[in-house]
Amino acid sequence: MHILFERMKYGTKKQQHAHNAILELGILKDMKEFQPVLCGTVPLGIDTAESDLDIILEVYDLDLFEKRINQLYSKETAFRVKRTSIRGEETAKTNFKFKGYEFELFGQAVPVYKQNAYLHMLIEHGILQTTPDLKSKIIVLKHNGLNTEQAFCDLLEIKGDPYEGLKLYGIECGLLRSPLPLKEPE
């Protein structure tokens, strides 16, 4: 979904500033071997003031990844690294601030185009393309404390786990192929 990142150059002021901060930080180049992809609400234009810049990465050696992250970003404000298990996958999450933005780096031993953040962004982008009036409603729900997936699910009346429900909705509506793609879409 590099197209959404490139479109940020011409998007809202926040998107333009975020695009510039990402380029200045050099993270897409510095972390190239981990296939970094910007995901989340900022590229979609459904962000709030609290929204961070989520960069997902394909990481098979978390120790090596954490060493590299420490070398590159440990001097940044509010730097922290945490390991956790998310939906059965060992994950390294790194947070720090740069140029007024909170960055969250999310590394898992899963190809980026199969990670939930990427799949959800594809689905949400597709929904917003066909139903642009949802954008303002999503933002209102986010201001009221819902996360992005739950906000979409509430508006689309998707029941159950919002993370899985949104993926199933995407498959049913043709926004995702089933089974999920085996290689990165072009």
C-alpha positions in Angstrom: 0.0 0.0 0.0 2.9 2.3 -0.8 0.5 4.2 -3.0 -1.3 5.6 0.1 2.1 6.7 1.5 3.0 8.5 -1.8 -0.4 10.2 -1.9 0.3 11.7 1.5 2.7 14.1 -0.2 -0.4 15.8 -1.6 -2.9 15.1 1.2 -3.9 17.1 4.3 -1.3 19.2 6.1 -0.9 16.4 8.7 -0.4 13.8 6.0 2.2 16.0 4.3 4.0 16.6 7.6 3.9 13.0 8.5 5.2 12.0 5.1 8.1 14.4 5.5 8.9 13.2 9.1 9.0 9.6 7.8 11.4 10.5 5.0 13.5 12.6 7.3 13.7 9.8 9.9 14.8 7.5 7.0 13.0 4.5 8.5 11.7 3.1 5.2 15.3 3.0 3.9 17.0 2.1 7.2 14.6 -0.8 7.8 14.3 -1.9 4.1 15.3 -5.5 4.8 12.2 -5.9 7.0 9.8 -4.7 4.3 8.4 -1.6 6.2 4.9 -0.5 5.3 3.1 2.5 6.8 -0.4 1.4 7.9 -3.1 2.9 10.1 -5.4 5.9 10.1 -3.1 8.7 8.9 -2.7 7.4 5.3 -6.5 7.0 5.2 -7.2 10.4 6.5 -9.3 9.1 9.5 -6.7 10.0 12.1 -7.3 12.0 15.3 -4.8 14.1 17.3 -3.8 10.9 19.2 -3.1 8.8 16.1 0.4 7.4 15.7 2.3 6.4 12.6 2.1 2.6 12.5 4.9 0.9 10.5 4.6 -2.8 10.2 7.6 -5.0 9.5 8.4 -8.6 8.6 10.8 -9.8 11.2 12.0 -13.4 11.7 14.8 -12.7 14.2 13.4 -10.4 16.9 16.8 -10.2 18.7 18.5 -8.9 15.6 15.5 -6.6 14.9 15.6 -5.1 18.4 19.4 -4.6 18.2 18.9 -2.7 14.9 16.0 -0.6 16.4 18.2 0.3 19.4 21.1 1.4 17.1 18.8 3.6 15.0 16.2 5.0 17.3 17.1 4.6 21.0 18.0 8.3 21.2 14.5 9.4 20.2 12.1 10.8 22.8 10.0 8.3 24.7 11.8 5.3 23.1 10.7 1.9 24.4 10.7 -1.7 23.1 8.4 -4.4 24.2 7.9 -8.0 23.3 4.5 -9.5 23.4 2.4 -12.2 21.8 -0.4 -11.0 19.6 -2.9 -13.6 18.3 -0.2 -16.2 18.9 2.6 -14.4 17.1 5.7 -13.2 19.0 5.8 -9.5 18.3 8.3 -6.7 19.0 6.7 -3.3 19.4 8.8 -0.2 19.5 7.5 3.3 20.2 9.2 6.7 20.1 8.5 10.3 19.1 10.1 12.1 16.2 9.1 15.5 14.8 6.0 15.6 16.9 4.7 12.2 15.8 4.5 9.0 17.8 5.9 6.1 15.8 5.0 2.5 16.5 7.1 -0.1 14.8 5.4 -3.5 14.8 7.5 -6.5 13.9 6.2 -10.1 13.4 7.4 -13.2 11.6 4.5 -12.7 9.2 4.8 -11.1 5.7 3.6 -7.5 5.9 0.8 -8.1 3.3 -0.7 -10.8 5.6 -0.5 -8.8 8.8 -3.8 -7.5 10.2 -2.8 -3.9 10.1 -2.2 -4.1 6.3 -5.3 -6.2 5.6 -7.5 -3.8 7.7 -6.0 -0.8 5.9 -6.9 -2.4 2.5 -10.4 -3.1 3.6 -10.9 0.3 5.3 -9.5 2.1 2.2 -11.9 0.1 0.0 -14.9 0.9 2.2 -14.0 4.6 2.2 -13.7 4.6 -1.5 -17.2 3.3 -2.0 -18.8 5.0 1.0 -16.9 8.3 1.6 -19.5 9.6 4.0 -18.4 7.1 6.6 -15.1 9.0 7.1 -16.6 11.7 9.3 -18.6 9.1 11.3 -15.5 7.0 11.9 -13.6 10.0 13.2 -16.5 10.9 15.6 -16.5 7.3 16.9 -12.8 7.4 17.4 -13.1 10.6 19.3 -15.6 8.8 21.5 -13.1 6.2 22.4 -13.5 3.4 19.8 -10.6 2.0 18.0 -10.7 2.1 14.2 -11.7 -1.5 13.6 -14.5 -1.3 16.2 -15.7 2.0 14.6 -16.0 0.4 11.2 -17.7 -2.7 12.6 -20.2 -0.6 14.5 -21.1 1.4 11.4 -21.3 -1.6 9.2 -23.1 -3.7 11.8 -20.4 -6.3 12.0 -20.8 -8.4 15.1 -18.1 -10.2 17.2 -14.4 -9.7 17.2 -13.8 -6.5 15.2 -10.4 -7.7 13.9 -11.6 -10.9 12.4 -15.0 -9.5 11.5 -13.5 -6.8 9.4 -11.4 -9.3 7.5 -14.4 -11.5 6.9 -16.3 -8.5 5.7 -13.5 -7.6 3.3 -13.5 -11.1 1.9 -17.3 -11.1 1.5 -17.3 -7.7 -0.2 -14.4 -8.6 -2.6 -11.9 -6.2 -0.9 -9.7 -9.2 0.0 -9.2 -12.5 -1.8 -9.8 -15.7 0.1 -7.6 -17.4 0.9 -5.4 -14.4 1.7 -2.8 -13.6 -1.0 0.3 -15.7 -1.1 2.4 -13.0 -2.6 2.4 -9.2 -2.3 -0.3 -7.6 -4.4 0.9 -5.1 -7.0 
